[in-house]
């Protein structure tokens, strides 16, 4: 496992252009028909589709041009439905299937991209906040275990629905008492099922072939203040760490440093990322907007218009940035459906960034 000490970082912050991480970008206007309207939601992008899951809503499927295709599943207690929210999804372009993982159910729901329920993969017990990974006809499921749960990971044969292997009992440091913790998985790096359990200060890799959970990355950060960290794997050689410090006045963790770690050079740096495809605008964590090998930001048009106008009002905006921002602004319309910025993540970063 790679371990880095953040206290050894320099105080300087390196400004990194998004194009160092991303290629083949586009801005997609989602179709503005009544049943297609979305909030920000969680946006999944593949080569063929854009899928959006929202709280207590059906799963919404668009093609890559933004045309609304259909709602998938819905809220309820019947076949193919979920009672609270979805917690993860996989869109399988090759087989035209969508795997939906509800927040608290004992199954994974499998739909065709045409909207039909194909099957339900029944788990050994109820799943709390499951994350899923598809590889070579095997669906691996990891969830956030409670004390009485027999397993915390298992694998399905997606063709037969048979459970092939289980991993349990859950290790003590991953067992939770309530729903305050979270599971995250970016699935950005080809063939890597990365897992972040917020109760554990480590990014794990799930070894699908050998059915093991292996520690992969962590950072040491010694401070007298309360700190919160979340890790992201951007590609096979780049990890990001968001560090937030607890503010006693606001009583919450405030935005802090973004740390990038390059595994090829074994170096780390504080970074700020600007979107050089969109007028060098700043935005939040690149890690939090990266999933399934894509960097994705789902904007409400009014919010993006406001952000662009603020950027245009800044001093020192170059002529080329001003032209790019003005051009984008002219395409936006209040009251329209959301706009999705999509960039394909590079499989590796070959340029020295700091």
C-alpha positions as CSV (number, residue, x, y, z in Angstrom):
1,X,0.0,0.0,0.0
2,X,1.2,3.5,-0.8
3,X,1.4,5.9,2.2
4,X,2.1,9.6,1.8
5,X,2.7,12.3,4.5
6,X,0.8,15.5,3.7
7,X,2.9,17.5,6.2
8,X,5.9,17.2,3.9
9,X,4.1,19.2,1.1
10,X,5.2,22.6,0.2
11,X,2.7,25.5,0.8
12,X,2.6,26.4,-2.8
13,X,-0.5,25.4,-4.8
14,X,0.0,24.3,-8.4
15,X,-2.6,25.5,-10.9
16,X,-3.3,22.6,-13.3
17,X,-5.3,22.8,-16.5
18,X,-8.1,20.3,-16.8
19,X,-6.7,19.3,-20.3
20,X,-3.9,17.5,-18.4
21,X,-6.4,15.0,-17.2
22,X,-9.1,15.1,-19.8
23,X,-9.5,14.8,-23.6
24,X,-12.4,14.6,-26.1
25,X,-14.7,17.0,-24.2
26,X,-18.2,18.2,-25.2
27,X,-21.1,20.2,-23.8
28,X,-24.4,18.3,-24.1
29,X,-27.8,20.0,-23.8
30,X,-30.3,17.5,-22.3
31,X,-33.6,17.5,-24.2
32,X,-36.2,19.9,-22.7
33,X,-39.3,17.8,-22.6
34,X,-41.4,17.6,-19.5
35,X,-40.5,14.0,-18.4
36,X,-36.8,14.5,-19.1
37,X,-36.2,17.4,-16.7
38,X,-33.6,16.6,-14.0
39,X,-31.8,18.2,-11.1
40,X,-28.1,17.8,-10.6
41,X,-28.4,14.2,-9.6
42,X,-25.6,11.7,-10.1
43,X,-24.7,11.5,-13.7
44,X,-23.2,8.4,-15.3
45,X,-21.7,8.6,-18.8
46,X,-20.7,5.8,-21.2
47,X,-19.8,5.9,-24.9
48,X,-23.5,5.5,-25.8
49,X,-25.6,6.9,-22.9
50,X,-26.0,9.5,-20.2
51,X,-27.9,8.1,-17.1
52,X,-29.0,10.3,-14.2
53,X,-30.2,9.0,-10.8
54,X,-32.0,11.4,-8.4
55,X,-33.6,11.0,-5.0
56,X,-37.0,9.2,-5.2
57,X,-37.2,9.3,-9.0
58,X,-37.0,6.8,-11.8
59,X,-33.6,6.4,-13.5
60,X,-33.5,8.7,-16.5
61,X,-31.7,7.6,-19.7
62,X,-30.5,9.8,-22.5
63,X,-28.3,9.2,-25.5
64,X,-25.0,11.0,-25.9
65,X,-26.6,13.8,-27.9
66,X,-28.9,14.6,-24.9
67,X,-32.1,13.1,-26.4
68,X,-34.3,11.7,-23.7
69,X,-34.9,8.0,-24.2
70,X,-37.0,6.8,-21.3
71,X,-37.5,6.4,-17.5
72,X,-36.1,3.1,-16.1
73,X,-37.8,1.5,-13.1
74,X,-39.3,3.6,-10.3
75,X,-40.3,4.1,-6.7
76,X,-42.4,1.3,-5.2
77,X,-42.4,-2.2,-3.7
78,X,-43.0,-4.1,-6.9
79,X,-40.7,-6.0,-9.2
80,X,-37.8,-3.8,-10.4
81,X,-38.7,-1.0,-8.0
82,X,-36.9,0.6,-5.1
83,X,-38.4,2.2,-2.0
84,X,-35.8,4.9,-1.2
85,X,-33.0,5.7,-3.6
86,X,-30.5,4.1,-5.9
87,X,-27.0,4.0,-4.6
88,X,-25.1,2.9,-7.7
89,X,-25.5,1.9,-11.3
90,X,-23.6,0.4,-14.3
91,X,-24.6,0.9,-17.9
92,X,-23.3,-2.0,-20.0
93,X,-23.1,-0.6,-23.5
94,X,-22.0,-3.9,-25.1
95,X,-25.0,-5.9,-23.8
96,X,-27.5,-3.0,-23.6
97,X,-28.1,-3.6,-19.9
98,X,-28.4,-1.3,-16.9
99,X,-27.6,-2.6,-13.4
100,X,-29.3,-0.6,-10.6
101,X,-28.3,-1.0,-6.9
102,X,-30.9,0.3,-4.5
103,X,-29.9,1.9,-1.2
104,X,-31.6,-0.8,1.0
105,X,-32.8,-3.9,-0.8
106,X,-31.7,-7.5,-1.0
107,X,-31.2,-7.5,-4.8
108,X,-29.6,-5.8,-7.8
109,X,-32.0,-4.9,-10.6
110,X,-31.1,-5.6,-14.2
111,X,-32.9,-3.7,-16.9
112,X,-32.5,-3.5,-20.7
113,X,-31.7,-0.1,-22.1
114,X,-35.1,-0.3,-23.8
115,X,-36.7,-0.2,-20.3
116,X,-37.7,-3.8,-19.6
117,X,-36.9,-5.5,-16.3
118,X,-34.6,-8.4,-17.3
119,X,-33.9,-10.1,-14.0
120,X,-33.3,-9.5,-10.3
121,X,-30.1,-10.8,-8.8
122,X,-31.0,-11.8,-5.2
123,X,-28.3,-11.1,-2.5
124,X,-27.7,-13.2,0.6
125,X,-29.3,-10.5,2.8
126,X,-30.3,-6.8,2.6
127,X,-27.6,-4.6,1.1
128,X,-26.7,-1.3,2.7
129,X,-25.4,1.3,0.3
130,X,-24.0,-1.2,-2.3
131,X,-21.3,-0.5,-4.9
132,X,-21.0,-2.7,-7.9
133,X,-18.4,-3.7,-10.6
134,X,-18.9,-5.7,-13.8
135,X,-16.1,-7.7,-15.3
136,X,-16.1,-10.8,-17.6
137,X,-19.7,-11.7,-16.9
138,X,-19.3,-11.4,-13.1
139,X,-20.9,-8.7,-11.0
140,X,-19.1,-8.0,-7.8
141,X,-21.0,-6.3,-5.0
142,X,-19.5,-4.6,-1.9
143,X,-21.8,-3.0,0.7
144,X,-21.5,-1.2,4.0
145,X,-22.0,-4.0,6.6
146,X,-23.9,-3.9,9.9
147,X,-23.0,-6.2,12.8
148,X,-25.5,-9.0,11.8
149,X,-24.6,-9.1,8.1
150,X,-23.0,-12.4,7.1
151,X,-21.0,-11.1,4.2
152,X,-19.8,-7.7,2.9
153,X,-18.9,-8.7,-0.6
154,X,-20.0,-11.4,-3.1
155,X,-20.1,-12.1,-6.8
156,X,-22.9,-13.0,-9.2
157,X,-22.8,-14.9,-12.5
158,X,-24.8,-12.3,-14.4
159,X,-26.1,-14.9,-16.9
160,X,-27.5,-17.4,-14.4
161,X,-28.0,-15.1,-11.3
162,X,-26.0,-17.7,-9.2
163,X,-23.9,-16.4,-6.4
164,X,-20.4,-17.6,-7.2
165,X,-18.4,-16.5,-4.1
166,X,-18.9,-14.6,-0.9
167,X,-16.5,-12.7,1.3
168,X,-17.3,-12.6,5.1
169,X,-17.6,-12.1,7.9
170,X,-17.1,-8.3,7.6
171,X,-13.9,-7.0,9.1
172,X,-14.5,-5.2,12.4
173,X,-13.2,-1.8,11.2
174,X,-15.7,-1.7,8.3
175,X,-18.8,-2.6,10.4
176,X,-21.1,0.4,11.0
177,X,-23.8,1.1,13.6
178,X,-25.8,3.6,11.5
179,X,-26.0,5.2,8.0
180,X,-23.7,8.1,8.7
181,X,-20.9,6.4,6.8
182,X,-20.7,6.2,3.0
183,X,-19.2,3.9,0.3
184,X,-17.7,5.5,-2.8
185,X,-16.2,4.0,-6.0
186,X,-15.0,5.9,-9.0
187,X,-14.3,3.0,-11.4
188,X,-12.1,5.4,-13.4
189,X,-9.0,3.1,-13.8
190,X,-9.5,0.3,-16.3
191,X,-10.1,-3.0,-14.5
192,X,-9.8,-1.5,-11.0
193,X,-12.7,-1.7,-8.5
194,X,-11.7,1.0,-6.0
195,X,-13.6,1.3,-2.7
196,X,-13.6,4.1,-0.2
197,X,-15.4,3.4,3.1
198,X,-15.6,6.7,5.0
199,X,-15.1,5.0,8.4
200,X,-11.7,3.8,7.2
201,X,-8.8,6.1,6.3
202,X,-7.8,4.0,3.3
203,X,-8.6,3.6,-0.4
204,X,-9.0,-0.1,-1.1
205,X,-8.9,-2.1,-4.3
206,X,-11.2,-5.2,-4.6
207,X,-9.3,-8.0,-6.1
208,X,-12.1,-9.5,-8.2
209,X,-10.2,-12.5,-9.4
210,X,-9.2,-13.6,-5.9
211,X,-12.2,-12.2,-4.0
212,X,-10.1,-10.0,-1.6
213,X,-10.2,-6.4,-0.3
214,X,-6.7,-5.0,-0.5
215,X,-5.5,-1.6,0.9
216,X,-4.1,0.5,-1.9
217,X,-3.6,4.1,-0.8
218,X,-3.6,6.4,2.2
219,X,-2.1,9.7,3.4
220,X,-0.8,10.7,6.9
221,X,-2.0,14.1,8.0
222,X,-1.1,15.0,11.6
223,X,-2.9,18.0,12.9
224,X,-4.5,19.1,16.2
225,X,-7.6,20.1,14.2
226,X,-10.3,17.7,13.1
227,X,-9.7,16.7,9.6
228,X,-11.8,14.9,7.0
229,X,-10.2,13.1,3.9
230,X,-11.7,11.5,0.9
231,X,-9.7,9.7,-1.8
232,X,-10.2,9.4,-5.5
233,X,-8.4,7.3,-8.1
234,X,-8.4,9.3,-11.3
235,X,-6.5,6.8,-13.5
236,X,-3.9,4.1,-13.0
237,X,-1.2,6.5,-11.7
238,X,-3.0,9.5,-10.2
239,X,-4.7,9.7,-6.8
240,X,-6.5,12.8,-5.4
241,X,-7.2,13.5,-1.8
242,X,-9.7,16.1,-0.6
243,X,-8.8,17.5,2.8
244,X,-11.3,19.4,4.9
245,X,-10.9,21.0,8.3
246,X,-13.6,21.2,10.9
247,X,-14.7,24.8,11.6
248,X,-15.9,25.3,15.2
249,X,-17.8,28.4,14.2
250,X,-19.8,26.9,11.4
251,X,-19.7,23.4,13.0
252,X,-19.0,21.7,9.7
253,X,-16.0,20.6,7.6
254,X,-15.1,23.4,5.2
255,X,-13.5,23.1,1.8
256,X,-9.7,22.8,2.0
257,X,-6.8,21.4,0.0
258,X,-6.9,19.2,-3.0
259,X,-3.8,17.0,-3.0
260,X,-2.7,15.2,-6.1
261,X,-0.3,12.2,-5.9
262,X,1.5,11.0,-9.0
263,X,2.4,7.3,-8.5
264,X,4.9,7.4,-11.4
265,X,7.1,10.0,-9.7
266,X,6.0,9.2,-6.1
267,X,5.4,12.9,-5.5
268,X,2.4,14.9,-4.2
269,X,1.3,18.5,-4.5
270,X,-1.5,20.8,-3.5
271,X,-3.4,21.7,-6.7
272,X,-6.1,23.9,-8.1
273,X,-7.7,22.8,-11.3
274,X,-9.1,25.2,-13.9
275,X,-11.3,24.3,-16.8
276,X,-9.2,25.5,-19.8
277,X,-11.9,24.1,-22.1
278,X,-14.3,26.6,-20.6
279,X,-12.5,29.9,-20.1
280,X,-10.3,28.7,-17.3
281,X,-13.2,28.7,-14.8
282,X,-12.5,27.2,-11.4
283,X,-14.7,24.5,-10.0
284,X,-14.7,22.0,-7.1
285,X,-12.9,18.8,-6.8
286,X,-12.1,17.1,-10.1
287,X,-12.2,13.8,-8.1
288,X,-15.8,14.3,-7.0
289,X,-16.8,14.9,-10.6
290,X,-15.0,11.9,-12.1
291,X,-16.6,8.5,-12.5
292,X,-16.5,5.6,-14.9
293,X,-13.6,7.1,-16.8
294,X,-15.3,10.4,-17.4
295,X,-15.1,13.9,-15.9
296,X,-18.7,15.1,-15.7
297,X,-20.4,18.2,-14.4
298,X,-24.2,18.5,-14.6
299,X,-25.2,22.2,-14.6
300,X,-28.5,23.8,-14.3
301,X,-28.4,26.5,-17.1
302,X,-29.1,29.4,-14.7
303,X,-26.2,28.3,-12.5
304,X,-23.8,28.0,-15.4
305,X,-24.8,31.4,-16.8
306,X,-24.2,33.0,-13.4
307,X,-20.8,31.3,-13.1
308,X,-19.8,32.4,-16.6
309,X,-20.9,36.0,-15.9
310,X,-18.8,36.0,-12.7
311,X,-15.8,34.8,-14.6
312,X,-16.3,37.4,-17.3
313,X,-16.4,40.1,-14.7
314,X,-12.9,39.1,-13.3
315,X,-9.9,41.1,-14.2
316,X,-7.2,39.6,-16.4
317,X,-9.5,37.3,-18.5
318,X,-7.7,36.6,-21.8
319,X,-9.3,37.4,-25.1
320,X,-9.5,33.7,-26.0
321,X,-11.1,32.8,-22.7
322,X,-13.6,35.7,-23.1
323,X,-14.5,34.5,-26.6
324,X,-15.0,30.9,-25.4
325,X,-17.1,32.0,-22.4
326,X,-19.3,34.3,-24.5
327,X,-19.9,31.6,-27.1
328,X,-21.0,29.1,-24.4
329,X,-23.2,31.8,-22.7
330,X,-25.0,32.4,-26.0
331,X,-26.1,28.7,-26.2
332,X,-27.7,28.7,-22.7
333,X,-31.3,29.4,-22.1
334,X,-33.1,29.9,-18.8
335,X,-35.8,27.3,-18.1
336,X,-34.2,24.7,-20.4
337,X,-33.1,21.3,-19.1
338,X,-29.6,20.8,-17.7
339,X,-26.4,21.0,-19.6
340,X,-23.7,18.3,-19.1
341,X,-20.0,18.9,-19.5
342,X,-18.3,15.7,-20.4
343,X,-14.6,15.0,-20.8
344,X,-13.0,11.6,-21.3
345,X,-10.3,11.0,-18.6
346,X,-6.9,10.1,-19.9
347,X,-5.8,6.6,-18.9
348,X,-2.5,8.0,-17.6
349,X,-0.9,11.4,-17.1
350,X,2.5,11.5,-18.9
351,X,3.3,15.2,-18.3
352,X,5.0,16.4,-15.2
353,X,2.4,18.6,-13.5
354,X,4.4,20.2,-10.6
